[in-house]
Amino acid sequence: MSNLPNLSHGRHTLAIPGPSVMPERVLQAMHRPAPNIYTGELVDLTYSLFPDLKVVAKTAGQVALYIGNGHAAWEASLANVLAPGDKVLIPGAAQFSLGWGVTAEKRGLVVEHLDFGRRAPIDPQAVEDALRADTDHKIKAVLVVQVDTASSAKSDLAAIRAAMDAAAHSALLIVDSIACLGCDDMQMDAWGVDILVTGSQKGLMVPPGMCFVFFNAKAAAARDKMERVSAYWDWKPRADPEMYYQISCGTAPTHHLYGLRVALDMIVHEEGLDNVLARHATLARALWAACDVWGQAGPLELNIADTAARSNAVTSLRIGAPHGARLRDWVTDQAGLTLGIGLGMATDEDPQSDGFFRIGHMGHVNAHMLMGTLGSIDAAFKALDVPHGAGALEAASAVCAGQ
């Protein structure tokens, strides 16, 4: 070990669950002088984004563009349809469900949480029961995180909508797909999602700084009933602008728009959305196959046991303190690989989440990149003498080979 040269030099690999790896073409499209923001190519380019964004969300509804991150999208979704004093139901108590709840409370909303822990998706029956109990329909919206980036749990949106319908409740279904749009399937219209929010920096392969709020006719009608919506968060001028500047409520995020145009070309018009989703699903299965083998003779454990409840965008792993922190440090220092921290997984026994790590496999990721990530982790197990099963890379490569 002492004679081993440092092997981290070369192009660093970022395998955190967002920001994701950005294609060179996206970066090159952004590396240009500032354009005219009033007339010309930027105006036409911006309008061309709307139909392709809706393809990715599988919706015939509308979409509003914002300068901001996912937290901004949370606020925009609430500001357009909910007033102070309104009640929302947030099923889930993982990191980002709780965060959305804090945003809602700071807007003066009354928040009711349903806690399913950090190792399971949302139970649709519990949602149905909560809505049936709300006989006065005080709950105005159900806020669902499709994939929690911290736990990597993926909830069944179609089943949640069915539960809401079974309860004959009028609440809006508002979904956070920030972690997984373009990686896990999203069928906004077919699944009855009224409002969908996402960001630019994960499956859409663009740097952080833009977010998107999709909404259907039911949500638009709810917006029209609002007594007051702040000028910046109001989605009406953004989705159907009379003048171009209204799309961004001021100066457009010019370089993000150029990058997004290229990213959508790659997703929608070149690889094709179905193929993008299939690629993510295959790479996720390869990762899980490796993890299953490692765990056969060691402490590694997938945070989400049920395969159907795992995301194709991010995988959260338990390995016990201090192995998680040591492994993350080793692959960064010795292999040029950055893994995600155990976000929101702290316990009294492990206050720094040193027993966790996450692997982001979203966006511009291929088999070569995934196998390199897995190979580096395998080397870390050996270098750090962490017990683990043998043959993980063979298991992953078999999935990649279609075996």
C-alpha positions as CSV (number, residue, x, y, z in Angstrom):
1,M,0.0,0.0,0.0
2,S,2.8,2.4,0.9
3,N,4.4,1.9,-2.5
4,L,1.2,2.5,-4.5
5,P,1.4,5.6,-6.6
6,N,-1.5,8.0,-6.6
7,L,-3.9,6.9,-9.3
8,S,-6.4,9.8,-9.1
9,H,-4.7,11.9,-11.8
10,G,-6.6,12.2,-15.0
11,R,-10.2,13.2,-15.6
12,H,-12.1,13.1,-12.4
13,T,-15.4,11.2,-12.3
14,L,-18.4,12.8,-10.5
15,A,-20.8,10.0,-9.4
16,I,-22.9,12.0,-7.0
17,P,-26.7,12.2,-7.4
18,G,-26.6,15.7,-9.0
19,P,-25.3,17.8,-10.4
20,S,-24.8,15.1,-12.9
21,V,-22.1,14.7,-15.5
22,M,-22.7,17.2,-18.3
23,P,-22.1,16.3,-22.0
24,E,-19.2,18.1,-23.7
25,R,-21.7,19.2,-26.3
26,V,-23.8,21.0,-23.7
27,L,-20.8,22.7,-22.2
28,Q,-19.6,23.8,-25.7
29,A,-23.0,25.2,-26.5
30,M,-22.9,27.3,-23.4
31,H,-19.3,28.5,-24.0
32,R,-20.2,31.5,-26.1
33,P,-20.7,35.2,-25.9
34,A,-23.9,36.6,-24.5
35,P,-26.7,36.9,-27.1
36,N,-29.3,39.5,-27.8
37,I,-32.1,38.7,-25.3
38,Y,-34.8,40.6,-27.2
39,T,-34.8,39.3,-30.8
40,G,-33.1,36.7,-32.9
41,E,-32.1,33.1,-32.4
42,L,-32.4,33.0,-28.6
43,V,-36.1,33.8,-28.8
44,D,-36.8,31.0,-31.3
45,L,-34.6,28.6,-29.4
46,T,-36.4,29.2,-26.1
47,Y,-39.9,28.6,-27.7
48,S,-38.5,25.4,-29.1
49,L,-37.8,24.0,-25.6
50,F,-41.4,23.9,-24.5
51,P,-42.6,20.9,-26.6
52,D,-39.6,18.8,-25.9
53,L,-39.8,19.4,-22.2
54,K,-43.3,18.2,-22.3
55,V,-42.2,15.1,-24.2
56,V,-39.9,14.2,-21.3
57,A,-42.7,14.7,-18.8
58,K,-45.2,12.9,-21.1
59,T,-47.8,15.7,-20.8
60,A,-50.0,17.8,-23.0
61,G,-50.2,20.4,-20.2
62,Q,-48.2,23.6,-19.8
63,V,-44.7,24.2,-18.5
64,A,-43.2,27.3,-16.9
65,L,-39.4,28.0,-16.9
66,Y,-37.7,29.6,-13.9
67,I,-34.2,30.7,-13.0
68,G,-33.6,28.8,-9.8
69,N,-32.9,25.3,-8.4
70,G,-35.2,22.6,-7.1
71,H,-36.1,24.6,-4.0
72,A,-37.3,27.4,-6.2
73,A,-39.5,24.9,-8.1
74,W,-41.0,23.8,-4.7
75,E,-41.9,27.4,-3.9
76,A,-43.3,28.1,-7.4
77,S,-45.5,25.1,-7.3
78,L,-47.0,26.2,-3.9
79,A,-47.2,29.9,-4.7
80,N,-49.5,29.4,-7.7
81,V,-52.2,27.2,-6.1
82,L,-52.0,27.5,-2.3
83,A,-52.7,30.4,0.1
84,P,-51.5,30.8,3.7
85,G,-53.7,28.7,6.0
86,D,-54.3,26.0,3.4
87,K,-53.4,22.4,4.4
88,V,-51.2,20.0,2.6
89,L,-50.4,16.3,3.1
90,I,-46.8,15.2,2.6
91,P,-46.4,11.5,2.6
92,G,-42.9,10.5,3.4
93,A,-40.4,11.7,6.0
94,A,-37.1,11.4,4.1
95,Q,-34.8,14.3,3.5
96,F,-36.6,16.0,0.6
97,S,-40.1,15.4,1.7
98,L,-39.2,17.1,5.0
99,G,-37.5,19.9,3.1
100,W,-40.5,20.6,0.9
101,G,-42.6,20.6,4.1
102,V,-40.3,23.3,5.6
103,T,-40.8,25.4,2.4
104,A,-44.6,25.0,2.7
105,E,-44.6,26.0,6.4
106,K,-42.6,29.1,5.7
107,R,-45.3,30.0,3.2
108,G,-47.9,29.8,5.9
109,L,-49.3,26.4,4.9
110,V,-50.4,23.8,7.4
111,V,-48.4,20.6,6.9
112,E,-49.4,17.0,7.8
113,H,-46.7,14.4,7.3
114,L,-47.1,10.6,6.9
115,D,-43.9,8.9,8.1
116,F,-42.7,5.8,6.2
117,G,-39.1,6.0,7.4
118,R,-36.1,6.1,5.2
119,R,-36.1,2.6,3.8
120,A,-39.5,2.4,2.0
121,P,-41.6,4.2,-0.6
122,I,-44.9,5.9,0.1
123,D,-47.7,3.5,1.1
124,P,-50.7,4.5,-1.2
125,Q,-53.2,3.0,1.3
126,A,-52.0,5.3,4.0
127,V,-52.6,8.3,1.6
128,E,-56.1,7.0,0.9
129,D,-56.8,6.6,4.6
130,A,-55.6,10.1,5.4
131,L,-57.8,11.6,2.6
132,R,-60.8,9.6,3.6
133,A,-60.4,10.9,7.2
134,D,-60.4,14.5,5.8
135,T,-64.1,14.7,5.3
136,D,-64.2,18.5,5.1
137,H,-61.5,18.4,2.3
138,K,-59.3,20.8,4.2
139,I,-56.3,19.1,2.5
140,K,-55.8,21.1,-0.7
141,A,-52.8,19.2,-2.1
142,V,-50.7,16.1,-1.7
143,L,-47.0,16.7,-2.1
144,V,-45.1,13.6,-3.3
145,V,-41.4,13.2,-3.9
146,Q,-41.2,10.6,-6.7
147,V,-37.6,9.7,-5.8
148,D,-36.0,10.9,-2.6
149,T,-32.4,11.6,-3.6
150,A,-31.2,10.8,-0.1
151,S,-32.9,7.4,0.5
152,S,-33.2,6.5,-3.2
153,A,-36.7,5.3,-2.6
154,K,-39.1,5.6,-5.6
155,S,-42.8,5.8,-5.0
156,D,-45.6,4.6,-7.2
157,L,-47.3,7.7,-8.5
158,A,-50.0,5.8,-10.4
159,A,-51.0,3.9,-7.2
160,I,-51.0,7.2,-5.2
161,R,-53.3,8.8,-7.8
162,A,-55.5,5.7,-7.6
163,A,-55.6,6.0,-3.9
164,M,-56.6,9.7,-4.1
165,D,-59.4,8.8,-6.6
166,A,-60.6,6.0,-4.4
167,A,-60.9,8.5,-1.5
168,A,-62.9,10.7,-3.9
169,H,-60.8,13.6,-2.7
170,S,-60.4,16.9,-4.5
171,A,-56.7,17.6,-3.5
172,L,-54.2,18.4,-6.2
173,L,-51.4,15.9,-6.7
174,I,-48.1,17.8,-6.8
175,V,-45.0,15.8,-7.6
176,D,-41.3,16.5,-7.2
177,S,-39.4,14.7,-9.9
178,I,-36.2,16.6,-9.4
179,A,-34.0,13.6,-8.8
180,C,-35.2,11.4,-11.6
181,L,-37.0,13.1,-14.6
182,G,-35.4,11.7,-17.7
183,C,-34.0,8.7,-15.8
184,D,-37.1,7.1,-14.2
185,D,-40.3,7.1,-16.2
186,M,-42.7,10.0,-15.7
187,Q,-46.2,9.8,-17.2
188,M,-47.6,13.1,-15.9
189,D,-51.0,12.9,-17.7
190,A,-51.5,9.1,-17.6
191,W,-50.7,9.0,-13.8
192,G,-52.9,12.0,-13.0
193,V,-50.2,14.4,-11.8
194,D,-51.6,17.9,-11.6
195,I,-48.3,19.7,-11.0
196,L,-44.8,18.4,-11.7
197,V,-41.5,20.1,-10.7
198,T,-38.0,19.4,-11.7
199,G,-34.5,20.9,-12.1
200,S,-32.0,21.2,-14.9
201,Q,-29.0,19.6,-13.2
202,K,-29.8,15.9,-13.1
203,G,-31.5,13.9,-15.8
204,L,-31.6,16.9,-18.1
205,M,-27.8,17.2,-18.0
206,V,-27.5,21.0,-17.7
207,P,-25.7,22.9,-14.9
208,P,-27.8,23.9,-11.8
209,G,-29.7,27.1,-12.3
210,M,-33.0,26.4,-14.0
211,C,-36.1,24.7,-12.8
212,F,-39.4,23.8,-14.4
213,V,-43.0,23.6,-13.3
214,F,-45.5,21.6,-15.4
215,F,-49.2,22.0,-14.7
216,N,-52.5,20.7,-16.1
217,A,-55.9,22.3,-16.6
218,K,-57.0,21.4,-13.0
219,A,-54.0,23.2,-11.6
220,A,-54.5,26.1,-13.9
221,A,-58.1,26.5,-12.7
222,A,-56.8,26.4,-9.1
223,R,-54.3,29.2,-10.0
224,D,-57.1,31.3,-11.4
225,K,-58.9,31.2,-8.1
226,M,-56.0,32.5,-6.2
227,E,-56.4,36.0,-4.7
228,R,-52.8,36.8,-5.0
229,V,-49.7,35.2,-6.6
230,S,-46.3,36.9,-6.4
231,A,-45.1,38.4,-9.7
232,Y,-42.0,36.3,-9.9
233,W,-43.5,32.9,-9.1
234,D,-46.6,33.4,-11.2
235,W,-46.6,30.7,-13.9
236,K,-49.2,32.4,-16.2
237,P,-46.9,34.8,-18.1
238,R,-44.1,32.2,-18.2
239,A,-46.1,29.5,-19.8
240,D,-48.1,31.7,-22.2
241,P,-46.1,35.0,-22.5
242,E,-47.3,37.9,-24.6
243,M,-43.7,39.2,-24.7
244,Y,-40.6,37.1,-24.6
245,Y,-39.1,38.7,-21.5
246,Q,-42.1,37.4,-19.5
247,I,-40.8,33.8,-19.8
248,S,-38.1,34.6,-17.3
249,C,-39.6,37.6,-15.7
250,G,-36.6,39.6,-16.8
251,T,-33.3,38.7,-18.2
252,A,-33.3,35.1,-19.6
253,P,-30.9,32.4,-18.4
254,T,-29.2,32.7,-21.8
255,H,-26.4,30.1,-21.6
256,H,-28.6,27.6,-19.7
257,L,-31.1,27.8,-22.6
258,Y,-28.4,27.0,-25.1
259,G,-27.2,24.1,-23.1
260,L,-30.7,22.8,-22.5
261,R,-31.5,22.9,-26.2
262,V,-28.6,20.6,-26.9
263,A,-29.5,18.3,-24.0
264,L,-33.1,18.0,-25.2
265,D,-31.8,17.3,-28.7
266,M,-29.8,14.4,-27.3
267,I,-32.6,13.0,-25.2
268,V,-35.7,13.5,-27.4
269,H,-34.4,13.6,-31.0
270,E,-31.2,11.5,-31.0
271,E,-31.2,8.7,-28.4
272,G,-34.9,8.9,-27.9
273,L,-36.6,9.0,-24.5
274,D,-37.6,5.3,-24.4
275,N,-33.9,4.4,-25.1
276,V,-32.7,6.9,-22.4
277,L,-35.0,5.3,-19.9
278,A,-33.9,1.8,-20.9
279,R,-30.2,2.7,-20.6
280,H,-30.8,4.0,-17.1
281,A,-32.7,0.9,-16.1
282,T,-30.0,-1.4,-17.4
283,L,-27.1,0.5,-15.7
284,A,-29.1,0.5,-12.5
285,R,-29.6,-3.2,-12.6
286,A,-25.8,-3.7,-13.2
287,L,-25.0,-1.6,-10.2
288,W,-27.5,-3.4,-8.0
289,A,-26.1,-6.8,-9.2
290,A,-22.6,-5.7,-8.1
291,C,-23.9,-4.5,-4.7
292,D,-25.7,-7.8,-4.1
293,V,-22.5,-9.7,-4.6
294,W,-20.5,-7.4,-2.4
295,G,-23.1,-7.7,0.3
296,Q,-23.0,-11.5,0.4
297,A,-19.8,-11.5,2.4
298,G,-19.7,-8.1,4.0
299,P,-21.6,-5.3,5.6
300,L,-22.8,-3.5,2.3
301,E,-26.6,-3.3,2.0
302,L,-28.8,-1.5,-0.5
303,N,-30.9,1.0,1.4
304,I,-34.0,0.0,-0.5
305,A,-34.6,-3.7,-0.5
306,D,-37.5,-3.9,-2.9
307,T,-36.2,-3.6,-6.5
308,A,-39.5,-2.1,-7.7
309,A,-39.0,0.8,-5.2
310,R,-35.5,1.7,-6.3
311,S,-34.7,4.6,-8.6
312,N,-32.8,4.2,-11.8
313,A,-31.1,7.5,-11.1
314,V,-29.5,7.1,-7.6
315,T,-28.7,4.3,-5.2
316,S,-28.2,4.8,-1.5
317,L,-26.1,2.3,0.3
318,R,-25.5,1.3,3.9
319,I,-22.1,-0.1,5.0
320,G,-21.8,0.9,8.6
321,A,-19.6,3.6,10.2
322,P,-16.8,4.4,9.5
323,H,-16.6,2.3,6.3
324,G,-18.8,4.7,4.3
325,A,-16.6,7.8,5.0
326,R,-13.4,5.9,4.5
327,L,-14.5,4.4,1.2
328,R,-15.6,7.8,-0.1
329,D,-12.3,9.4,0.9
330,W,-10.3,6.6,-0.6
331,V,-11.9,6.6,-4.0
332,T,-11.6,10.4,-4.2
333,D,-8.0,10.5,-3.1
334,Q,-6.7,7.4,-4.9
335,A,-9.1,6.8,-7.9
336,G,-10.3,10.2,-8.9
337,L,-14.0,9.4,-8.1
338,T,-16.4,11.3,-6.0
339,L,-19.4,9.5,-4.4
340,G,-22.3,11.0,-2.7
341,I,-22.4,11.5,1.0
342,G,-25.1,9.8,3.2
343,L,-27.4,12.8,3.1
344,G,-30.1,12.9,5.7
345,M,-29.3,9.5,7.0
346,A,-27.7,10.5,10.4
347,T,-28.5,8.6,13.5
348,D,-27.5,8.9,17.1
349,E,-25.0,6.2,16.6
350,D,-23.8,7.7,13.3
351,P,-24.3,11.5,13.5
352,Q,-22.1,12.2,10.5
353,S,-23.6,9.5,8.3
354,D,-20.2,7.9,8.0
355,G,-21.9,4.5,7.4
356,F,-23.5,5.6,4.1
357,F,-22.7,6.5,0.6
358,R,-24.7,7.2,-2.6
359,I,-24.0,6.5,-6.2
360,G,-25.5,8.8,-8.8
361,H,-26.1,7.1,-12.2
362,M,-28.2,9.7,-13.9
363,G,-28.0,11.6,-17.2
364,H,-24.9,11.4,-19.3
365,V,-23.8,8.0,-18.0
366,N,-22.7,4.9,-20.0
367,A,-21.5,1.3,-19.2
368,H,-17.9,2.4,-19.3
369,M,-18.4,5.1,-16.7
370,L,-20.5,2.8,-14.4
371,M,-18.0,-0.1,-14.7
372,G,-15.2,2.3,-13.8
373,T,-17.1,3.5,-10.8
374,L,-17.7,-0.1,-9.6
375,G,-14.1,-1.0,-10.2
376,S,-12.9,1.8,-8.1
377,I,-15.2,0.9,-5.3
378,D,-14.1,-2.7,-5.5
379,A,-10.5,-1.5,-5.2
380,A,-11.4,0.5,-2.2
381,F,-12.9,-2.5,-0.5
382,K,-9.6,-4.3,-1.0
383,A,-7.3,-1.4,0.0
384,L,-9.3,-0.7,3.2
385,D,-9.8,-4.4,4.1
386,V,-13.6,-4.0,4.1
387,P,-15.2,-7.5,4.0
388,H,-17.0,-8.0,0.7
389,G,-18.1,-10.7,-1.7
390,A,-16.1,-11.5,-4.7
391,G,-17.3,-11.3,-8.3
392,A,-19.2,-8.1,-8.2
393,L,-17.7,-6.7,-11.4
394,E,-18.5,-10.0,-13.2
395,A,-22.1,-9.7,-12.1
396,A,-22.4,-6.1,-13.3
397,S,-20.7,-6.8,-16.6
398,A,-23.1,-9.7,-17.2
399,V,-26.0,-7.3,-16.9
400,C,-24.4,-4.9,-19.3
401,A,-23.8,-7.7,-21.7
402,G,-27.5,-8.7,-21.6
403,Q,-26.9,-12.0,-19.9
